[in-house]
Amino acid sequence: MIKNICVVGAGTMGNGIALAAAQQQFNVILFDINEKVLDHAKTTILHNLDFLVTKQKISAEDKTNIEQRIVYTSTIEDCKAQLIIEAIVEKLEAKENIFTRLAGINDAQTILASNTSSLSITEIQKRIDHPERVAGMHFFNPANIMKLVEVVKGKFTSDATANTLIDVCKAMQKIPVLCNDAPGFIVNRVARPYYLEALHLVEKNIAGIENIDAAMESLGFKMGPFKLMDLIGLDINLAVSQSLYDAFDKAERFKPSTIQQNKVAGGELGRKTGSGFYSYK
Ligand SMILES: NC(=O)c1ccc[n+]([C@@H]2O[C@H](COP(=O)([O-])OP(=O)(O)OC[C@H]3O[C@@H](n4cnc5c(N)ncnc54)[C@H](O)[C@@H]3O)[C@@H](O)[C@H]2O)c1
């Protein structure tokens, strides 16, 4: 049974995954190359725990215990665990490199799971020793709250690995859904028109972003497409559109929007940079 988890990358997703795991008794190592991100992750986790205490969802003692189960580090040699959940930049080469290094530090039984939104698990696992222990574990944002996790089987992922990840998700009080490797997996594939059609409406001057968000929220969606893209990160959301566009032979329905491309080029990535479609300053 898995008890020790290392989360690699402490950004938007990494700190939420670390908290979700520590809340359910897992010992967690949270690693990032950037000390500032680690500090920010610690502050965010403490803030979320304080909120849970205020809402009487956990006691002050629970808070202390959860805090103590998380170790923060910027030293890769500390990343030894039974399960590694990678949540670094959405770049194939970076993910291959980090998994290769982590495979060298850990033993052959350590499961290497990627939280990628859009990259192929089969591509990632190809160059890693013992590819049968590599899989996708796709959490949703905010990862400490959202229940769904897509457990993704690449071409070489073993049933044992997938089953272990399903058990870990359940122990984390998540709802795992198994899926074979395919562009966008389930949710990002089905939900793509939600973002792209909204962007087309703005491009064609049919409606403004506030009105589109208000319309979709009034209909029952928790967040309008523009608020949701700001939460996800415009760079991440664009990477998913681009990967579906490439995977489907440049099909017009997955064509990335120039509005979003321009925002990403200008460093307006959403909440994490203080501005995206809305301002958060
Ligand atoms: N943002 C979302 O809503 C969302 C949802 C599901 C999945 N994902 C996926 O999760 C992953 C992370 O996304 P994010 O939004 O948290 O990104 P982010 O930009 O907020 O955080 C990425 C972190 O990785 C760190 N990093 C980069 N290279 C590293 C390395 N070699 N070793 C250790 N740390 C490194 C960076 O310092 C940064 O803190 C991506 O693969 C993304 O597709 C994102």
The ligand as a MOL file (V3000), in Angstrom:
LIG
                    3D

  0  0  0     0  0            999 V3000
M  V30 BEGIN CTAB
M  V30 COUNTS 44 48 0 0 0
M  V30 BEGIN ATOM
M  V30 1 N -3.5680 24.5440 -14.2580 0
M  V30 2 C -4.5010 23.6180 -14.4000 0
M  V30 3 O -5.7100 23.9140 -14.2730 0
M  V30 4 C -4.1290 22.1960 -14.6540 0
M  V30 5 C -5.1060 21.2080 -14.5030 0
M  V30 6 C -4.7490 19.8730 -14.6860 0
M  V30 7 C -3.4490 19.5550 -15.0370 0
M  V30 8 N -2.5220 20.5430 -15.1860 0 CHG=1
M  V30 9 C -1.1450 20.1480 -15.5370 0
M  V30 10 O -0.3410 20.1920 -14.3740 0
M  V30 11 C 1.0090 20.5490 -14.7280 0
M  V30 12 C 1.4160 21.7710 -13.9460 0
M  V30 13 O 0.5250 22.8270 -14.2510 0
M  V30 14 P 0.3910 24.0890 -13.2750 0
M  V30 15 O -0.7980 24.8330 -13.7560 0
M  V30 16 O 0.4910 23.6680 -11.8660 0 CHG=-1
M  V30 17 O 1.7020 24.9080 -13.6990 0
M  V30 18 P 2.4530 26.0640 -12.9010 0
M  V30 19 O 3.1350 26.8780 -13.9520 0
M  V30 20 O 1.5560 26.7380 -11.9430 0
M  V30 21 O 3.5350 25.2590 -12.0250 0
M  V30 22 C 4.5720 24.5060 -12.6050 0
M  V30 23 C 5.6990 24.4350 -11.5860 0
M  V30 24 O 6.6940 23.5260 -12.0370 0
M  V30 25 C 7.9410 24.0310 -11.6140 0
M  V30 26 N 8.9630 23.3930 -12.4130 0
M  V30 27 C 9.2710 23.6110 -13.7020 0
M  V30 28 N 10.2600 22.7800 -14.0870 0
M  V30 29 C 10.5610 22.0130 -13.0090 0
M  V30 30 C 11.4680 20.9560 -12.7610 0
M  V30 31 N 12.2880 20.5220 -13.7150 0
M  V30 32 N 11.4880 20.3940 -11.5250 0
M  V30 33 C 10.6600 20.8240 -10.5500 0
M  V30 34 N 9.7760 21.8280 -10.7210 0
M  V30 35 C 9.7200 22.4050 -11.9340 0
M  V30 36 C 7.8590 25.5230 -11.7810 0
M  V30 37 O 8.7970 26.1880 -10.9450 0
M  V30 38 C 6.4140 25.7840 -11.3660 0
M  V30 39 O 6.3360 26.0830 -9.9970 0
M  V30 40 C 1.0220 20.7280 -16.2450 0
M  V30 41 O 1.4270 19.5360 -16.8280 0
M  V30 42 C -0.4460 21.0140 -16.5660 0
M  V30 43 O -0.8010 20.6540 -17.8590 0
M  V30 44 C -2.8260 21.8550 -14.9910 0
M  V30 END ATOM
M  V30 BEGIN BOND
M  V30 1 1 1 2
M  V30 2 2 2 3
M  V30 3 1 2 4
M  V30 4 1 4 5
M  V30 5 2 4 44
M  V30 6 2 5 6
M  V30 7 1 6 7
M  V30 8 2 7 8
M  V30 9 1 8 9
M  V30 10 1 8 44
M  V30 11 1 9 10
M  V30 12 1 9 42
M  V30 13 1 10 11
M  V30 14 1 11 12
M  V30 15 1 11 40
M  V30 16 1 12 13
M  V30 17 1 13 14
M  V30 18 2 14 15
M  V30 19 1 14 16
M  V30 20 1 14 17
M  V30 21 1 17 18
M  V30 22 2 18 19
M  V30 23 1 18 20
M  V30 24 1 18 21
M  V30 25 1 21 22
M  V30 26 1 22 23
M  V30 27 1 23 24
M  V30 28 1 23 38
M  V30 29 1 24 25
M  V30 30 1 25 26
M  V30 31 1 25 36
M  V30 32 1 26 27
M  V30 33 1 26 35
M  V30 34 2 27 28
M  V30 35 1 28 29
M  V30 36 1 29 30
M  V30 37 2 29 35
M  V30 38 1 30 31
M  V30 39 2 30 32
M  V30 40 1 32 33
M  V30 41 2 33 34
M  V30 42 1 34 35
M  V30 43 1 36 37
M  V30 44 1 36 38
M  V30 45 1 38 39
M  V30 46 1 40 41
M  V30 47 1 40 42
M  V30 48 1 42 43
M  V30 END BOND
M  V30 END CTAB
M  END
